[in-house]
Amino acid sequence: MMSTMDELPTEGACDDSRHLIILVKGRERYFWLWDDDNFMVAVKSILRFVCSRELSLTLVDSSYLIRRMTEMQMESEDDKTPRQSP
């Protein structure tokens, strides 16, 4: 049985270096807040939650979250890159 994932509008960059992603699964709410320097800490946190038998977070959920977090991280890095004028 597949679970449904709802993204809330609060997903996205909080400022230049902090990011927030939220996963809602039924009655459970998962929140991750990280900055650019601690991306891997957030990823490891997600993977620890997947290993917990007390939570319903799955490998599919973690894959989705990490993919979205990676996209958000890349967008943040692109925003920091100075643009060259033509």
KEBAMI-616219 format. One record per atom (N, C-alpha, C): residue number from 0; residue in three letters; y, z, x. Coordinates in nm, 4 decimals, decimal comma, padded with zeros to 6 digits, always signed. Layout:
  seq  type     north        up      east
  NUM   ALA         Y         Z         X
...
END
This chain:
  seq  type     north        up      east
    0   MET  -00,1181  +00,0000  +00,0841
    0   MET  +00,0000  +00,0000  +00,0000
    0   MET  +00,1239  +00,0000  +00,0883
    1   MET  +00,2120  -00,0942  +00,0655
    1   MET  +00,3333  -00,1035  +00,1467
    1   MET  +00,4427  -00,0162  +00,0874
    2   SER  +00,5249  +00,0393  +00,1737
    2   SER  +00,6363  +00,1217  +00,1278
    2   SER  +00,7622  +00,0359  +00,1183
    3   THR  +00,8535  +00,0791  +00,0347
    3   THR  +00,9797  +00,0077  +00,0236
    3   THR  +01,0827  +00,0771  +00,1101
    4   MET  +01,1665  -00,0009  +00,1740
    4   MET  +01,2716  +00,0538  +00,2587
    4   MET  +01,4055  +00,0115  +00,2020
    5   ASP  +01,4941  +00,1070  +00,1877
    5   ASP  +01,6280  +00,0780  +00,1393
    5   ASP  +01,7274  +00,1105  +00,2490
    6   GLU  +01,8080  +00,0124  +00,2849
    6   GLU  +01,9137  +00,0376  +00,3812
    6   GLU  +02,0356  +00,0840  +00,3042
    7   LEU  +02,0982  +00,1865  +00,3534
    7   LEU  +02,2198  +00,2360  +00,2910
    7   LEU  +02,3399  +00,1737  +00,3594
    8   PRO  +02,4531  +00,1663  +00,2903
    8   PRO  +02,5701  +00,1036  +00,3495
    8   PRO  +02,6257  +00,1784  +00,4696
    9   THR  +02,5757  +00,2978  +00,4986
    9   THR  +02,6250  +00,3728  +00,6128
    9   THR  +02,5667  +00,3244  +00,7442
   10   GLU  +02,4750  +00,2281  +00,7401
   10   GLU  +02,4193  +00,1747  +00,8634
   10   GLU  +02,5277  +00,0970  +00,9361
   11   GLY  +02,5382  +00,1177  +01,0657
   11   GLY  +02,6333  +00,0405  +01,1444
   11   GLY  +02,7012  +00,1254  +01,2485
   12   ALA  +02,7959  +00,0662  +01,3137
   12   ALA  +02,8667  +00,1347  +01,4209
   12   ALA  +02,9662  +00,2342  +01,3635
   13   CYS  +02,9630  +00,3571  +01,4157
   13   CYS  +03,0598  +00,4594  +01,3757
   13   CYS  +03,1881  +00,4419  +01,4550
   14   ASP  +03,1763  +00,4113  +01,5800
   14   ASP  +03,2878  +00,3764  +01,6669
   14   ASP  +03,2301  +00,2880  +01,7763
   15   ASP  +03,2972  +00,2793  +01,8897
   15   ASP  +03,2520  +00,1882  +01,9944
   15   ASP  +03,1170  +00,2251  +02,0545
   16   SER  +03,0808  +00,3528  +02,0546
   16   SER  +02,9588  +00,3894  +02,1253
   16   SER  +02,8578  +00,4651  +02,0407
   17   ARG  +02,8910  +00,5025  +01,9179
   17   ARG  +02,7956  +00,5760  +01,8340
   17   ARG  +02,7492  +00,4886  +01,7191
   18   HIS  +02,6216  +00,5039  +01,6859
   18   HIS  +02,5610  +00,4231  +01,5810
   18   HIS  +02,4818  +00,5132  +01,4880
   19   LEU  +02,4699  +00,4694  +01,3642
   19   LEU  +02,3963  +00,5450  +01,2631
   19   LEU  +02,3067  +00,4495  +01,1866
   20   ILE  +02,1815  +00,4906  +01,1669
   20   ILE  +02,0899  +00,4149  +01,0819
   20   ILE  +02,0158  +00,5161  +00,9945
   21   ILE  +01,9950  +00,4774  +00,8708
   21   ILE  +01,9306  +00,5654  +00,7736
   21   ILE  +01,8176  +00,4890  +00,7062
   22   LEU  +01,7036  +00,5537  +00,6930
   22   LEU  +01,5907  +00,4966  +00,6208
   22   LEU  +01,5579  +00,5906  +00,5060
   23   VAL  +01,5502  +00,5349  +00,3854
   23   VAL  +01,5157  +00,6122  +00,2660
   23   VAL  +01,3791  +00,5642  +00,2186
   24   LYS  +01,2847  +00,6581  +00,2114
   24   LYS  +01,1489  +00,6277  +00,1629
   24   LYS  +01,1166  +00,7286  +00,0541
   25   GLY  +01,1271  +00,6854  -00,0698
   25   GLY  +01,1007  +00,7778  -00,1800
   25   GLY  +01,1960  +00,8960  -00,1727
   26   ARG  +01,1399  +01,0148  -00,1588
   26   ARG  +01,2217  +01,1370  -00,1517
   26   ARG  +01,2598  +01,1733  -00,0085
   27   GLU  +01,2034  +01,1036  +00,0885
   27   GLU  +01,2326  +01,1326  +00,2290
   27   GLU  +01,3532  +01,0530  +00,2764
   28   ARG  +01,4345  +01,1174  +00,3604
   28   ARG  +01,5521  +01,0541  +00,4206
   28   ARG  +01,5428  +01,0731  +00,5711
   29   TYR  +01,5530  +00,9649  +00,6444
   29   TYR  +01,5496  +00,9694  +00,7903
   29   TYR  +01,6844  +00,9196  +00,8425
   30   PHE  +01,7464  +00,9989  +00,9303
   30   PHE  +01,8761  +00,9644  +00,9875
   30   PHE  +01,8649  +00,9647  +01,1391
   31   TRP  +01,9214  +00,8645  +01,2018
   31   TRP  +01,9320  +00,8635  +01,3481
   31   TRP  +02,0752  +00,8300  +01,3849
   32   LEU  +02,1316  +00,9124  +01,4702
   32   LEU  +02,2653  +00,8920  +01,5250
   32   LEU  +02,2489  +00,8897  +01,6762
   33   TRP  +02,2985  +00,7853  +01,7405
   33   TRP  +02,2849  +00,7742  +01,8856
   33   TRP  +02,4070  +00,7045  +01,9419
   34   ASP  +02,4274  +00,7223  +02,0713
   34   ASP  +02,5337  +00,6481  +02,1391
   34   ASP  +02,4686  +00,5480  +02,2338
   35   ASP  +02,5498  +00,4639  +02,2939
   35   ASP  +02,4968  +00,3563  +02,3775
   35   ASP  +02,4108  +00,4073  +02,4927
   36   ASP  +02,4456  +00,5237  +02,5460
   36   ASP  +02,3726  +00,5766  +02,6613
   36   ASP  +02,2394  +00,6413  +02,6238
   37   ASN  +02,2181  +00,6698  +02,4955
   37   ASN  +02,0978  +00,7415  +02,4533
   37   ASN  +02,0113  +00,6623  +02,3558
   38   PHE  +02,0129  +00,5326  +02,3686
   38   PHE  +01,9339  +00,4466  +02,2815
   38   PHE  +01,7852  +00,4809  +02,2894
   39   MET  +01,7326  +00,4949  +02,4104
   39   MET  +01,5893  +00,5212  +02,4267
   39   MET  +01,5503  +00,6591  +02,3748
   40   VAL  +01,6404  +00,7546  +02,3785
   40   VAL  +01,6132  +00,8872  +02,3223
   40   VAL  +01,5896  +00,8739  +02,1717
   41   ALA  +01,6714  +00,7933  +02,1050
   41   ALA  +01,6557  +00,7709  +01,9612
   41   ALA  +01,5241  +00,6984  +01,9316
   42   VAL  +01,4904  +00,6001  +02,0120
   42   VAL  +01,3649  +00,5268  +01,9938
   42   VAL  +01,2452  +00,6209  +02,0092
   43   LYS  +01,2478  +00,7055  +02,1109
   43   LYS  +01,1382  +00,8013  +02,1321
   43   LYS  +01,1281  +00,8992  +02,0158
   44   SER  +01,2412  +00,9351  +01,9590
   44   SER  +01,2424  +01,0243  +01,8434
   44   SER  +01,1707  +00,9592  +01,7246
   45   ILE  +01,1999  +00,8322  +01,7013
   45   ILE  +01,1333  +00,7590  +01,5928
   45   ILE  +00,9827  +00,7567  +01,6156
   46   LEU  +00,9415  +00,7293  +01,7377
   46   LEU  +00,7982  +00,7218  +01,7676
   46   LEU  +00,7296  +00,8576  +01,7522
   47   ARG  +00,7995  +00,9664  +01,7835
   47   ARG  +00,7426  +01,1002  +01,7602
   47   ARG  +00,7230  +01,1243  +01,6108
   48   PHE  +00,8184  +01,0790  +01,5282
   48   PHE  +00,8068  +01,0969  +01,3833
   48   PHE  +00,6885  +01,0183  +01,3286
   49   VAL  +00,6621  +00,9002  +01,3846
   49   VAL  +00,5479  +00,8188  +01,3401
   49   VAL  +00,4174  +00,8938  +01,3653
   50   CYS  +00,4112  +00,9676  +01,4729
   50   CYS  +00,2888  +01,0409  +01,5083
   50   CYS  +00,2659  +01,1646  +01,4220
   51   SER  +00,3675  +01,2066  +01,3471
   51   SER  +00,3554  +01,3268  +01,2657
   51   SER  +00,2766  +01,2985  +01,1389
   52   ARG  +00,1755  +01,3800  +01,1141
   52   ARG  +00,0950  +01,3653  +00,9921
   52   ARG  +00,1684  +01,4209  +00,8702
   53   GLU  +00,2735  +01,4979  +00,8937
   53   GLU  +00,3487  +01,5601  +00,7839
   53   GLU  +00,4524  +01,4658  +00,7232
   54   LEU  +00,4797  +01,3555  +00,7916
   54   LEU  +00,5812  +01,2606  +00,7449
   54   LEU  +00,5159  +01,1286  +00,7076
   55   SER  +00,5858  +01,0503  +00,6262
   55   SER  +00,5288  +00,9222  +00,5815
   55   SER  +00,5803  +00,8025  +00,6619
   56   LEU  +00,6508  +00,8278  +00,7707
   56   LEU  +00,7017  +00,7189  +00,8540
   56   LEU  +00,5839  +00,6451  +00,9178
   57   THR  +00,5832  +00,5121  +00,9048
   57   THR  +00,4718  +00,4304  +00,9540
   57   THR  +00,5142  +00,3481  +01,0747
   58   LEU  +00,4170  +00,2825  +01,1368
   58   LEU  +00,4481  +00,1911  +01,2474
   58   LEU  +00,5338  +00,0742  +01,1993
   59   VAL  +00,5098  +00,0283  +01,0774
   59   VAL  +00,5913  -00,0798  +01,0207
   59   VAL  +00,7361  -00,0324  +01,0066
   60   ASP  +00,7563  +00,0891  +00,9573
   60   ASP  +00,8903  +00,1450  +00,9447
   60   ASP  +00,9577  +00,1543  +01,0816
   61   SER  +00,8827  +00,2057  +01,1796
   61   SER  +00,9413  +00,2231  +01,3125
   61   SER  +00,9771  +00,0887  +01,3746
   62   SER  +00,8934  -00,0106  +01,3546
   62   SER  +00,9223  -00,1443  +01,4062
   62   SER  +01,0517  -00,1985  +01,3463
   63   TYR  +01,0662  -00,1827  +01,2164
   63   TYR  +01,1881  -00,2262  +01,1479
   63   TYR  +01,3100  -00,1521  +01,2011
   64   LEU  +01,2998  -00,0202  +01,2110
   64   LEU  +01,4126  +00,0607  +01,2575
   64   LEU  +01,4534  +00,0236  +01,3999
   65   ILE  +01,3558  +00,0124  +01,4882
   65   ILE  +01,3860  -00,0180  +01,6274
   65   ILE  +01,4444  -00,1575  +01,6414
   66   ARG  +01,3947  -00,2530  +01,5630
   66   ARG  +01,4521  -00,3881  +01,5658
   66   ARG  +01,5980  -00,3858  +01,5219
   67   ARG  +01,6272  -00,3152  +01,4110
   67   ARG  +01,7660  -00,3056  +01,3620
   67   ARG  +01,8543  -00,2325  +01,4627
   68   MET  +01,8015  -00,1255  +01,5233
   68   MET  +01,8787  -00,0516  +01,6226
   68   MET  +01,9101  -00,1388  +01,7433
   69   THR  +01,8129  -00,2192  +01,7855
   69   THR  +01,8339  -00,3105  +01,8982
   69   THR  +01,9426  -00,4118  +01,8643
   70   GLU  +01,9387  -00,4664  +01,7430
   70   GLU  +02,0420  -00,5609  +01,6994
   70   GLU  +02,1793  -00,4944  +01,6995
   71   MET  +02,1856  -00,3713  +01,6485
   71   MET  +02,3127  -00,2986  +01,6449
   71   MET  +02,3633  -00,2722  +01,7867
   72   GLN  +02,2721  -00,2374  +01,8769
   72   GLN  +02,3081  -00,2110  +02,0162
   72   GLN  +02,3636  -00,3378  +02,0809
   73   MET  +02,2985  -00,4503  +02,0551
   73   MET  +02,3430  -00,5776  +02,1127
   73   MET  +02,4800  -00,6174  +02,0575
   74   GLU  +02,5016  -00,5964  +01,9275
   74   GLU  +02,6315  -00,6266  +01,8678
   74   GLU  +02,7408  -00,5413  +01,9308
   75   SER  +02,7097  -00,4168  +01,9571
   75   SER  +02,8053  -00,3259  +02,0192
   75   SER  +02,8399  -00,3727  +02,1601
   76   GLU  +02,7384  -00,4152  +02,2352
   76   GLU  +02,7617  -00,4641  +02,3706
   76   GLU  +02,8432  -00,5926  +02,3682
   77   ASP  +02,8175  -00,6805  +02,2702
   77   ASP  +02,8961  -00,8040  +02,2571
   77   ASP  +03,0419  -00,7725  +02,2276
   78   ASP  +03,0668  -00,6711  +02,1462
   78   ASP  +03,2031  -00,6330  +02,1124
   78   ASP  +03,2787  -00,5794  +02,2330
   79   LYS  +03,2070  -00,5223  +02,3301
   79   LYS  +03,2708  -00,4662  +02,4496
   79   LYS  +03,2981  -00,5720  +02,5560
   80   THR  +03,2295  -00,6864  +02,5451
   80   THR  +03,2468  -00,7918  +02,6445
   80   THR  +03,3817  -00,8581  +02,6246
   81   PRO  +03,4649  -00,8616  +02,7304
   81   PRO  +03,5956  -00,9259  +02,7173
   81   PRO  +03,5809  -01,0769  +02,6913
   82   ARG  +03,6603  -01,1248  +02,6028
   82   ARG  +03,6586  -01,2684  +02,5688
   82   ARG  +03,7495  -01,3430  +02,6655
   83   GLN  +03,7024  -01,4579  +02,7121
   83   GLN  +03,7831  -01,5404  +02,7995
   83   GLN  +03,8654  -01,6354  +02,7139
   84   SER  +03,9906  -01,6482  +02,7484
   84   SER  +04,0755  -01,7413  +02,6726
   84   SER  +04,0489  -01,8833  +02,7192
   85   PRO  +04,0620  -01,9797  +02,6272
   85   PRO  +04,0324  -02,1201  +02,6621
   85   PRO  +04,1295  -02,1778  +02,7615
END
